[in-house]
């Protein structure tokens, strides 16, 4: 009787250990996928900032201050707030500002569940 109890205890311990190890492997894989996804987004963001600065340079705003703020929600949606500062923005009409924002939107990366908000600030 003692032999059976010891055997079943050992089997139960091995099963429990196996379950814990499988769970750990799954978490490690998920973490690796998350790191890869984050690295891909960081690359997309950098490429976007580079293209945005090129557009600003072509439009005559080469020395603009650009700040990108990213918010990642629990459902993995991403919202990007792009604040661009240049002294000449204050002298632009609303139509000119809207045209510049449309130009910047054209170079944004097309990724599902990403949204972009632009803010142009400057001194008149």
One Martini backbone bead per residue (centre of mass of N, CA, C, O) as a GRO file, in nm:
protein
  124
    1UNK     BB    1   0.057   0.064  -0.021
    2UNK     BB    2   0.304   0.254   0.001
    3UNK     BB    3   0.397   0.217  -0.291
    4UNK     BB    4   0.150   0.344  -0.431
    5UNK     BB    5   0.164   0.620  -0.296
    6UNK     BB    6   0.451   0.691  -0.394
    7UNK     BB    7   0.395   0.663  -0.693
    8UNK     BB    8   0.161   0.876  -0.715
    9UNK     BB    9   0.327   1.109  -0.604
   10UNK     BB   10   0.544   1.108  -0.824
   11UNK     BB   11   0.354   1.147  -1.065
   12UNK     BB   12   0.228   1.411  -0.970
   13UNK     BB   13   0.495   1.570  -0.957
   14UNK     BB   14   0.567   1.536  -1.257
   15UNK     BB   15   0.315   1.668  -1.374
   16UNK     BB   16   0.344   1.940  -1.236
   17UNK     BB   17   0.622   2.004  -1.352
   18UNK     BB   18   0.536   1.992  -1.650
   19UNK     BB   19   0.327   2.219  -1.640
   20UNK     BB   20   0.516   2.443  -1.546
   21UNK     BB   21   0.717   2.422  -1.786
   22UNK     BB   22   0.518   2.477  -2.012
   23UNK     BB   23   0.434   2.757  -1.911
   24UNK     BB   24   0.718   2.882  -1.928
   25UNK     BB   25   0.761   2.842  -2.232
   26UNK     BB   26   0.520   3.010  -2.326
   27UNK     BB   27   0.608   3.278  -2.194
   28UNK     BB   28   0.875   3.303  -2.347
   29UNK     BB   29   0.755   3.312  -2.631
   30UNK     BB   30   0.575   3.559  -2.589
   31UNK     BB   31   0.805   3.751  -2.515
   32UNK     BB   32   0.956   3.723  -2.784
   33UNK     BB   33   0.723   3.829  -2.963
   34UNK     BB   34   0.701   4.104  -2.824
   35UNK     BB   35   0.990   4.199  -2.888
   36UNK     BB   36   0.963   4.182  -3.195
   37UNK     BB   37   0.725   4.378  -3.224
   38UNK     BB   38   0.865   4.620  -3.090
   39UNK     BB   39   1.103   4.635  -3.290
   40UNK     BB   40   0.927   4.688  -3.539
   41UNK     BB   41   0.801   4.954  -3.438
   42UNK     BB   42   1.064   5.109  -3.396
   43UNK     BB   43   1.140   5.103  -3.693
   44UNK     BB   44   0.888   5.242  -3.807
   45UNK     BB   45   0.921   5.503  -3.643
   46UNK     BB   46   1.198   5.588  -3.753
   47UNK     BB   47   1.121   5.597  -4.050
   48UNK     BB   48   0.900   5.806  -4.012
   49UNK     BB   49   1.071   6.036  -3.898
   50UNK     BB   50   1.256   6.057  -4.143
   51UNK     BB   51   1.031   6.122  -4.352
   52UNK     BB   52   0.917   6.368  -4.205
   53UNK     BB   53   1.176   6.540  -4.217
   54UNK     BB   54   1.186   6.550  -4.524
   55UNK     BB   55   0.920   6.696  -4.567
   56UNK     BB   56   0.986   6.943  -4.397
   57UNK     BB   57   1.231   7.025  -4.565
   58UNK     BB   58   1.078   7.056  -4.841
   59UNK     BB   59   0.875   7.280  -4.695
   60UNK     BB   60   1.083   7.466  -4.503
   61UNK     BB   61   1.122   7.282  -4.204
   62UNK     BB   62   1.413   7.170  -4.108
   63UNK     BB   63   1.414   7.295  -3.788
   64UNK     BB   64   1.220   7.109  -3.653
   65UNK     BB   65   1.036   7.006  -3.386
   66UNK     BB   66   1.015   6.655  -3.288
   67UNK     BB   67   0.743   6.468  -3.125
   68UNK     BB   68   0.697   6.132  -3.018
   69UNK     BB   69   0.402   5.973  -2.888
   70UNK     BB   70   0.331   5.665  -2.726
   71UNK     BB   71   0.032   5.456  -2.710
   72UNK     BB   72  -0.039   5.147  -2.538
   73UNK     BB   73  -0.284   4.931  -2.531
   74UNK     BB   74  -0.418   4.639  -2.417
   75UNK     BB   75  -0.528   4.579  -2.728
   76UNK     BB   76  -0.268   4.704  -2.903
   77UNK     BB   77  -0.320   4.975  -2.952
   78UNK     BB   78  -0.203   5.271  -3.132
   79UNK     BB   79  -0.092   5.601  -3.031
   80UNK     BB   80   0.008   5.895  -3.210
   81UNK     BB   81   0.185   6.185  -3.105
   82UNK     BB   82   0.258   6.475  -3.307
   83UNK     BB   83   0.493   6.724  -3.235
   84UNK     BB   84   0.535   7.038  -3.409
   85UNK     BB   85   0.801   7.283  -3.427
   86UNK     BB   86   0.769   7.621  -3.565
   87UNK     BB   87   0.786   7.956  -3.608
   88UNK     BB   88   0.607   7.957  -3.888
   89UNK     BB   89   0.330   7.829  -3.807
   90UNK     BB   90   0.185   8.090  -3.697
   91UNK     BB   91   0.162   8.209  -4.012
   92UNK     BB   92  -0.033   7.997  -4.088
   93UNK     BB   93  -0.289   7.871  -4.223
   94UNK     BB   94  -0.519   7.630  -4.191
   95UNK     BB   95  -0.480   7.517  -4.478
   96UNK     BB   96  -0.171   7.483  -4.459
   97UNK     BB   97  -0.172   7.295  -4.217
   98UNK     BB   98  -0.351   7.073  -4.340
   99UNK     BB   99  -0.162   7.011  -4.578
  100UNK     BB  100   0.078   6.922  -4.406
  101UNK     BB  101  -0.064   6.694  -4.257
  102UNK     BB  102  -0.136   6.530  -4.509
  103UNK     BB  103   0.157   6.487  -4.591
  104UNK     BB  104   0.234   6.333  -4.327
  105UNK     BB  105   0.019   6.105  -4.354
  106UNK     BB  106   0.144   5.978  -4.620
  107UNK     BB  107   0.413   5.867  -4.442
  108UNK     BB  108   0.274   5.685  -4.279
  109UNK     BB  109   0.223   5.391  -4.131
  110UNK     BB  110   0.062   5.088  -4.225
  111UNK     BB  111  -0.124   4.997  -3.939
  112UNK     BB  112  -0.299   4.824  -3.752
  113UNK     BB  113  -0.417   5.001  -3.484
  114UNK     BB  114  -0.328   5.296  -3.588
  115UNK     BB  115  -0.286   5.632  -3.470
  116UNK     BB  116  -0.286   5.989  -3.565
  117UNK     BB  117  -0.163   6.293  -3.408
  118UNK     BB  118  -0.149   6.641  -3.483
  119UNK     BB  119   0.087   6.915  -3.394
  120UNK     BB  120   0.110   7.263  -3.464
  121UNK     BB  121   0.371   7.483  -3.358
  122UNK     BB  122   0.408   7.848  -3.304
  123UNK     BB  123   0.538   8.161  -3.385
  124UNK     BB  124   0.424   8.479  -3.506
   0.00000   0.00000   0.00000
